Amino acid sequence: MAIGTAGYTAMLCVLALEDGGVDPVDGDILVTGAAGGVGSVAVSILSNLGYRVVASTGRPQEAEFLTKLGAAEIVDRRELSEQGAPLQRER
């Protein structure tokens, strides 16, 4: 239980992504709730596996923490809930 429930859950998610064929060369991977327990462990695991991690959080003050875990980019969760332009670039 050194990794706890959050670590176990995060690793199950990473394994599910890999089982689904997701690969680091496929592009960025978004982790929502990145400053929380499961999210922060997921950021660390994915980063160490070579993924470029975009961390979404509602706590912008945690940006430095997430960067230290391996997040390449921090996105405010409000940005993800705003309606975009009809023909907005895919991201």
Z-matrix of the N, CA and C atoms (Angstrom, degrees):
N
C 1 1.453
C 2 1.523 1 111.74
N 3 1.306 2 116.85 1 16.96
C 4 1.465 3 119.76 2 178.15
C 5 1.528 4 112.13 3 -59.65
N 6 1.321 5 116.80 4 -32.59
C 7 1.470 6 119.51 5 -179.69
C 8 1.523 7 111.86 6 -90.40
N 9 1.301 8 117.85 7 -15.23
C 10 1.456 9 122.14 8 177.31
C 11 1.522 10 113.15 9 71.63
N 12 1.299 11 114.08 10 179.01
C 13 1.458 12 121.24 11 -179.39
C 14 1.519 13 111.47 12 -64.77
N 15 1.325 14 117.28 13 -38.57
C 16 1.465 15 120.68 14 179.70
C 17 1.526 16 110.78 15 -62.92
N 18 1.313 17 117.41 16 -43.69
C 19 1.456 18 121.20 17 179.32
C 20 1.515 19 111.98 18 -65.03
N 21 1.307 20 115.82 19 -41.07
C 22 1.465 21 121.36 20 178.68
C 23 1.527 22 110.09 21 -63.17
N 24 1.319 23 116.48 22 -46.05
C 25 1.459 24 121.51 23 -179.58
C 26 1.523 25 110.95 24 -63.82
N 27 1.333 26 116.77 25 -43.85
C 28 1.464 27 120.72 26 179.25
C 29 1.521 28 110.80 27 -60.69
N 30 1.311 29 116.82 28 -42.74
C 31 1.462 30 119.81 29 -179.10
C 32 1.518 31 111.48 30 -67.89
N 33 1.321 32 118.18 31 -36.17
C 34 1.461 33 120.24 32 175.17
C 35 1.528 34 110.71 33 -60.73
N 36 1.328 35 116.09 34 -39.10
C 37 1.473 36 120.55 35 178.42
C 38 1.527 37 110.77 36 -65.60
N 39 1.320 38 117.04 37 -42.95
C 40 1.462 39 121.26 38 178.98
C 41 1.535 40 109.97 39 -63.16
N 42 1.310 41 116.84 40 -43.84
C 43 1.464 42 120.28 41 178.11
C 44 1.528 43 111.57 42 -62.16
N 45 1.333 44 116.87 43 -38.53
C 46 1.466 45 120.73 44 178.26
C 47 1.528 46 110.77 45 -64.83
N 48 1.335 47 117.08 46 -39.59
C 49 1.467 48 120.38 47 176.85
C 50 1.525 49 110.22 48 -61.80
N 51 1.316 50 116.06 49 -47.00
C 52 1.461 51 119.95 50 -178.83
C 53 1.530 52 111.56 51 -66.41
N 54 1.323 53 117.19 52 -38.18
C 55 1.468 54 120.56 53 176.17
C 56 1.533 55 110.66 54 -63.14
N 57 1.323 56 116.12 55 -30.05
C 58 1.467 57 121.41 56 178.34
C 59 1.516 58 113.45 57 -81.65
N 60 1.326 59 116.68 58 0.90
C 61 1.456 60 120.31 59 176.34
C 62 1.513 61 115.85 60 91.64
N 63 1.324 62 117.55 61 7.65
C 64 1.466 63 120.59 62 178.58
C 65 1.520 64 108.31 63 -72.16
N 66 1.333 65 115.67 64 134.95
C 67 1.457 66 122.17 65 -175.96
C 68 1.536 67 108.49 66 -133.86
N 69 1.323 68 118.67 67 149.18
C 70 1.469 69 120.09 68 179.63
C 71 1.531 70 114.41 69 -54.34
N 72 1.319 71 118.37 70 -29.95
C 73 1.465 72 120.25 71 -179.42
C 74 1.528 73 112.60 72 -74.84
N 75 1.335 74 117.68 73 -8.09
C 76 1.460 75 121.40 74 -179.55
C 77 1.518 76 113.42 75 -74.59
N 78 1.319 77 118.03 76 -12.83
C 79 1.460 78 121.28 77 179.23
C 80 1.517 79 111.82 78 121.42
N 81 1.327 80 114.19 79 -170.21
C 82 1.459 81 121.32 80 -177.53
C 83 1.523 82 111.07 81 -60.62
N 84 1.339 83 114.32 82 153.12
C 85 1.458 84 120.30 83 173.71
C 86 1.522 85 107.29 84 -126.91
N 87 1.310 86 116.80 85 130.01
C 88 1.457 87 122.89 86 -177.08
C 89 1.520 88 110.03 87 -94.46
N 90 1.325 89 115.49 88 130.24
C 91 1.464 90 121.45 89 173.72
C 92 1.521 91 106.76 90 -113.63
N 93 1.331 92 116.70 91 113.58
C 94 1.460 93 120.49 92 176.71
C 95 1.521 94 108.62 93 -87.28
N 96 1.318 95 116.16 94 153.83
C 97 1.462 96 119.53 95 -177.26
C 98 1.511 97 111.04 96 63.65
N 99 1.320 98 116.12 97 34.23
C 100 1.458 99 122.52 98 -170.10
C 101 1.526 100 114.40 99 -64.12
N 102 1.308 101 118.62 100 -24.49
C 103 1.465 102 120.08 101 -178.61
C 104 1.525 103 112.27 102 -88.47
N 105 1.328 104 116.53 103 -3.93
C 106 1.459 105 120.30 104 178.88
C 107 1.517 106 111.73 105 -84.41
N 108 1.307 107 116.52 106 -175.60
C 109 1.455 108 122.32 107 -177.07
C 110 1.511 109 114.00 108 -60.76
N 111 1.325 110 116.86 109 -59.62
C 112 1.465 111 120.83 110 -178.78
C 113 1.525 112 110.19 111 -67.33
N 114 1.320 113 116.89 112 -43.89
C 115 1.466 114 120.94 113 -178.39
C 116 1.507 115 113.54 114 -61.14
N 117 1.320 116 117.41 115 -43.49
C 118 1.466 117 119.73 116 -178.01
C 119 1.523 118 111.49 117 -66.89
N 120 1.327 119 117.20 118 -37.75
C 121 1.464 120 120.04 119 176.87
C 122 1.530 121 109.27 120 -67.97
N 123 1.324 122 117.36 121 -39.93
C 124 1.464 123 121.00 122 178.57
C 125 1.524 124 111.10 123 -61.79
N 126 1.327 125 117.47 124 -41.89
C 127 1.467 126 121.22 125 177.60
C 128 1.522 127 109.41 126 -57.78
N 129 1.304 128 116.81 127 -47.93
C 130 1.462 129 121.94 128 -178.45
C 131 1.530 130 111.78 129 -63.00
N 132 1.326 131 117.34 130 -47.94
C 133 1.460 132 121.47 131 -178.64
C 134 1.527 133 110.53 132 -62.30
N 135 1.327 134 116.30 133 -50.76
C 136 1.464 135 120.52 134 -176.95
C 137 1.528 136 111.48 135 -62.46
N 138 1.304 137 116.19 136 -41.35
C 139 1.465 138 120.31 137 178.52
C 140 1.527 139 110.71 138 -61.41
N 141 1.330 140 116.22 139 -44.46
C 142 1.460 141 120.46 140 179.58
C 143 1.520 142 112.92 141 -67.24
N 144 1.321 143 117.29 142 -21.54
C 145 1.461 144 121.20 143 177.52
C 146 1.526 145 112.22 144 -88.10
N 147 1.329 146 117.05 145 0.00
C 148 1.463 147 120.83 146 176.34
C 149 1.508 148 116.01 147 99.21
N 150 1.327 149 118.38 148 4.42
C 151 1.459 150 121.03 149 177.53
C 152 1.525 151 110.08 150 -77.88
N 153 1.334 152 116.77 151 148.60
C 154 1.464 153 121.09 152 171.59
C 155 1.524 154 105.16 153 -91.06
N 156 1.323 155 115.49 154 110.91
C 157 1.462 156 121.57 155 -172.18
C 158 1.520 157 111.08 156 -97.21
N 159 1.337 158 115.59 157 128.67
C 160 1.454 159 123.33 158 170.75
C 161 1.521 160 105.59 159 -104.70
N 162 1.316 161 116.34 160 118.78
C 163 1.464 162 121.64 161 -175.39
C 164 1.521 163 110.34 162 -100.01
N 165 1.309 164 116.92 163 124.65
C 166 1.449 165 122.32 164 176.97
C 167 1.528 166 108.69 165 -104.25
N 168 1.332 167 115.17 166 132.01
C 169 1.459 168 119.81 167 -179.83
C 170 1.523 169 110.05 168 -150.50
N 171 1.301 170 115.36 169 154.28
C 172 1.456 171 121.65 170 173.85
C 173 1.522 172 110.97 171 -94.21
N 174 1.327 173 115.99 172 1.99
C 175 1.468 174 121.59 173 -179.68
C 176 1.533 175 109.77 174 -118.16
N 177 1.332 176 116.56 175 83.11
C 178 1.465 177 120.06 176 -177.05
C 179 1.527 178 113.60 177 -59.16
N 180 1.317 179 118.00 178 -21.29
C 181 1.465 180 121.07 179 178.36
C 182 1.532 181 111.77 180 -68.27
N 183 1.322 182 117.04 181 -11.50
C 184 1.467 183 121.84 182 179.03
C 185 1.530 184 112.59 183 -92.42
N 186 1.322 185 118.03 184 7.82
C 187 1.465 186 121.76 185 -176.53
C 188 1.523 187 112.31 186 -58.45
N 189 1.315 188 118.04 187 -43.34
C 190 1.465 189 120.61 188 -179.31
C 191 1.534 190 110.60 189 -64.13
N 192 1.323 191 116.56 190 -42.28
C 193 1.468 192 121.48 191 177.24
C 194 1.520 193 110.86 192 -58.60
N 195 1.339 194 116.66 193 -46.23
C 196 1.458 195 121.18 194 -178.65
C 197 1.528 196 111.88 195 -66.86
N 198 1.317 197 116.46 196 -36.38
C 199 1.462 198 120.54 197 176.90
C 200 1.525 199 110.17 198 -64.46
N 201 1.324 200 116.90 199 -40.92
C 202 1.466 201 120.46 200 178.15
C 203 1.529 202 111.80 201 -64.93
N 204 1.331 203 116.35 202 -29.04
C 205 1.463 204 120.26 203 177.62
C 206 1.526 205 111.76 204 -75.45
N 207 1.331 206 116.29 205 -17.96
C 208 1.457 207 119.67 206 178.37
C 209 1.509 208 115.88 207 123.57
N 210 1.327 209 118.14 208 3.30
C 211 1.463 210 120.07 209 178.32
C 212 1.528 211 109.87 210 -66.98
N 213 1.319 212 116.16 211 132.03
C 214 1.463 213 121.53 212 179.07
C 215 1.522 214 111.26 213 -84.75
N 216 1.319 215 115.94 214 -23.29
C 217 1.462 216 121.36 215 -176.03
C 218 1.520 217 108.75 216 -152.03
N 219 1.338 218 116.48 217 145.59
C 220 1.463 219 122.05 218 178.29
C 221 1.526 220 107.79 219 -116.07
N 222 1.330 221 116.68 220 132.60
C 223 1.459 222 122.07 221 179.34
C 224 1.524 223 108.18 222 -124.26
N 225 1.319 224 116.19 223 131.71
C 226 1.461 225 120.82 224 175.52
C 227 1.522 226 108.15 225 -69.47
N 228 1.314 227 117.67 226 132.42
C 229 1.468 228 120.46 227 -176.24
C 230 1.519 229 112.76 228 -60.33
N 231 1.345 230 118.01 229 -24.43
C 232 1.469 231 120.21 230 177.87
C 233 1.529 232 110.89 231 -63.36
N 234 1.344 233 115.87 232 -32.19
C 235 1.461 234 120.44 233 179.13
C 236 1.526 235 111.26 234 -62.45
N 237 1.321 236 116.85 235 -31.67
C 238 1.458 237 121.15 236 -178.77
C 239 1.522 238 112.89 237 -78.31
N 240 1.316 239 117.30 238 -18.56
C 241 1.463 240 119.82 239 -178.17
C 242 1.527 241 112.65 240 -100.08
N 243 1.340 242 117.13 241 -6.70
C 244 1.464 243 120.15 242 178.14
C 245 1.514 244 109.90 243 -75.91
N 246 1.320 245 115.37 244 143.30
C 247 1.449 246 119.17 245 177.37
C 248 1.520 247 108.62 246 -75.20
N 249 1.294 248 116.55 247 131.26
C 250 1.460 249 121.85 248 -179.70
C 251 1.510 250 111.95 249 -92.19
N 252 1.312 251 115.72 250 177.34
C 253 1.457 252 121.72 251 176.20
C 254 1.530 253 109.45 252 -65.91
N 255 1.336 254 118.16 253 152.04
C 256 1.467 255 120.82 254 -177.34
C 257 1.539 256 113.82 255 -56.56
N 258 1.308 257 117.53 256 -36.17
C 259 1.468 258 120.23 257 -179.05
C 260 1.524 259 110.84 258 -117.44
N 261 1.296 260 115.13 259 38.79
C 262 1.459 261 121.61 260 -179.19
C 263 1.529 262 110.76 261 -64.43
N 264 1.333 263 115.47 262 147.91
C 265 1.458 264 121.05 263 178.20
C 266 1.529 265 110.62 264 -59.27
N 267 1.323 266 116.22 265 139.29
C 268 1.471 267 120.62 266 179.39
C 269 1.509 268 110.05 267 -67.54
N 270 1.308 269 116.41 268 139.42
C 271 1.464 270 120.59 269 175.39
C 272 1.501 271 108.34 270 -148.09
